[in-house]
């Protein structure tokens, strides 16, 4: 059952309130913000590919990636960008190669530990000036959106994953024969979102919107 998942689920998932979950997803991804007259910048994150090279550049960090994270309200500082795209570019490319291609975290049978390539990539990114836990997670999620969950304090607080995020989410998605993973994808489809939005992102948005106090329309 979803209520026994290894993380604290957002309220709409705990209560099985599909209508509210769908409303939240549509609010985040499709509704214009009154202040700007545009949809949220975060709603553009998943399909952002201005150069048309996202697939070709899957194993190297690029300027597109640095712009992409600004859509989620963070920014890699100049020194960090110089290191990421220059001096440490080949090192990061090798680590991305070790991580392998994008795939669903729910299909990962082995625990995500400090020895896992994805964890090693996060640690290497966090060695770069100005890149902390949140920015590192968003950079990796940009390259492997189905595999690596975004972390920030709001989401960590809502999911109860501030001390550990990656492995608890993997366990939650695999729990009960992948029930949570399949439900997240079903909610995405019922909200009429593009399949560029992975299950991890649905979970992230539901948690973030809850943390920001959004209340689904009745």
N, C-alpha and C positions, 0 to 999 in steps of 0.2 A: 504494500500500500504506500502511496506517496507520503502519507503523514509520518511514516517511519524512515524517511530518507535521512542520510547522514549529514544534511545541512538543515538550517531553519528556512523553510520555504516561504516565499512571499505569501501574504494572506490569501490572495485570490487562488493560489495553488493549493494551499492548505484546506481551504473551504470548498474547493471544487467549483468555484464561481467562474465558469468559462465566459459568460457574457461580460463580466467585469474585466477579465483578463484581455479579452478581445478589444474592449473599449480602450483600455490602457495602451495597447499596442497601436491601435489606430490613432489615438491621441498623439503618441510620441512620433510615429513615422509619417503620418499623413496630414495632420492638422496644422494650419498656420498659427504662428505665435503672434498674439496681438501686438506686441512691442515692435516686431520687425516686419510683419506681413508675410513672412516666409516660414516654411517648415523648419524645425530645429536643425542646426548644423549636424547634430549627431545622427539624424535620420539619413544624412547623405553619406555617412561613414562606410556602410557596408558595400555599396556599389561604386565608391569613389575610385576612378581610374582615368584621370585627365590625359595622361600620355598614351593610354591604350596598351601599356606594357606591364600591367600588373602580373599577368600569368608568366610572361617571359622573365620577369625580375623576381620570381618567387624565392630565389636563393641569394639575394643581395638586397641590402637596405638602400633606398633611393631617396631623392628629394621629394618624390610623391608621398613616400611614407611619412616624412617629416611634416608635410602639409596635412596629411590625413589625420595625424594625432591632434592637430589644432581643432579639428571638427569636434573632438571630444574634450575640448577646453583645457588642453595641456600643450606645452611647447618645449621642444628640446633647445636649450640655450646654444649660442653660437659655438662655444668651445666643444660642447658635446657633439654638435652636428659635424664639426670639422673632423673630430676623431671617428665618428660613426661612418662618415662617407669617405674618409681619407685614410689616416694612419692605421685604423683598426678594421677597415673595410673587409680585407681578405679573411681576417680572423672571424668576423661575424658571419661571413659567407660560409666558412667551413662549419661553423656551429649550426647554421640553418640547414646545411647539407646533412649534418648528423641528425637533426630533428626529423628530416625526411619530408615527404609531401604532406599537404593538408589532408586530414581525415577526421572523422568524428571522435571526440574524446570518449564517448560512450563505447567505442569499439576497442579502446586500449585495455588489454587484459592485464598488463603489468602495472604495479603501483608507480606513481610519479614520485620519485625520491630525488635526493640531492645528486645522485649519479645519473639521473635521466638527462638526455640531451636538451630537452626543453628547459629544465631547471638550470642546467649549466649555461644555456644561452641567457636566461634571465640574470643570473649572477654576473656574467660577463658584461651585460648591458649596464648593470647597476654599478659597475666599476668606473663607468664613464661620467665625467663631471656633469652634474645637473640631471642625471637620469636616476630616479628612485624607483620604488616598487610600482607605483601607478603608471608612470611613463613606460617603464620596461614592459609591463603587461600589455599596454596598448600597442606598443611597437610589435611585440610578438603576435598579438591577436590580429594585427594588420596583415602579417605574413601567413598566419595559420589560424584563420577565424573559426574553423570548426574544431580545432584542437585545443586552443589556449584561451581560457576565460579572462576577460578584462577584470582588473581589480581597482577599486578606489575605496575610500573610507565609507562612503554611503553604502555601496554594495556589500562590503565586508561586514558592516554593522547589521544590515538587514539579513544576510545569509548566515551570520555567526561564523564567518571565516576570516576574521582579522588575524588570527594567529597562523592559520594555514588555509589556503584557498584552492590551489590546484588539485591536490589529491582528494579532499572532501567532495569537491564537485564531480570529479571522475567517479567516485564511489556512488554519489547520489544519482548520476545519470545511468549507471549500470545496475542500480538497485532494482529488485523486483522485475528482472528481465527487461530492463531498459524502459520501464513505464514512464519515468519522468522525461527522458529523451523523446520518446514518441509523442507524449502529450504536448511538449513544447513545439514540436514540428506541426502537430495538428492545430494548435492555436495560431501559429504563424499562417498556415494555409487558410484557416477560417477568417483571419483578419485581412486576407487578400494581400499579403506581403510577398515580395519576390523571394525566390529561393536563395538569393545572395545573403539573406538573413539566416544564420545558422541557429541551431537550438541554443547554443551558449549565449547568443546575443538576445534571444527572447527572454531567457532567464535574467540576464543582466538588466534589460530594460524594465522588466516587471519589478525587480528588486529596487532599481534606482528610482523609478517613478514613485514607488511606495515610500522610499526614504525621503523623497522630496515633498511628500504630503499630498500627492495627487489622489483624488477620490473619484472612482469610476462613476459615470452617470447612471442613474437608476433606470 
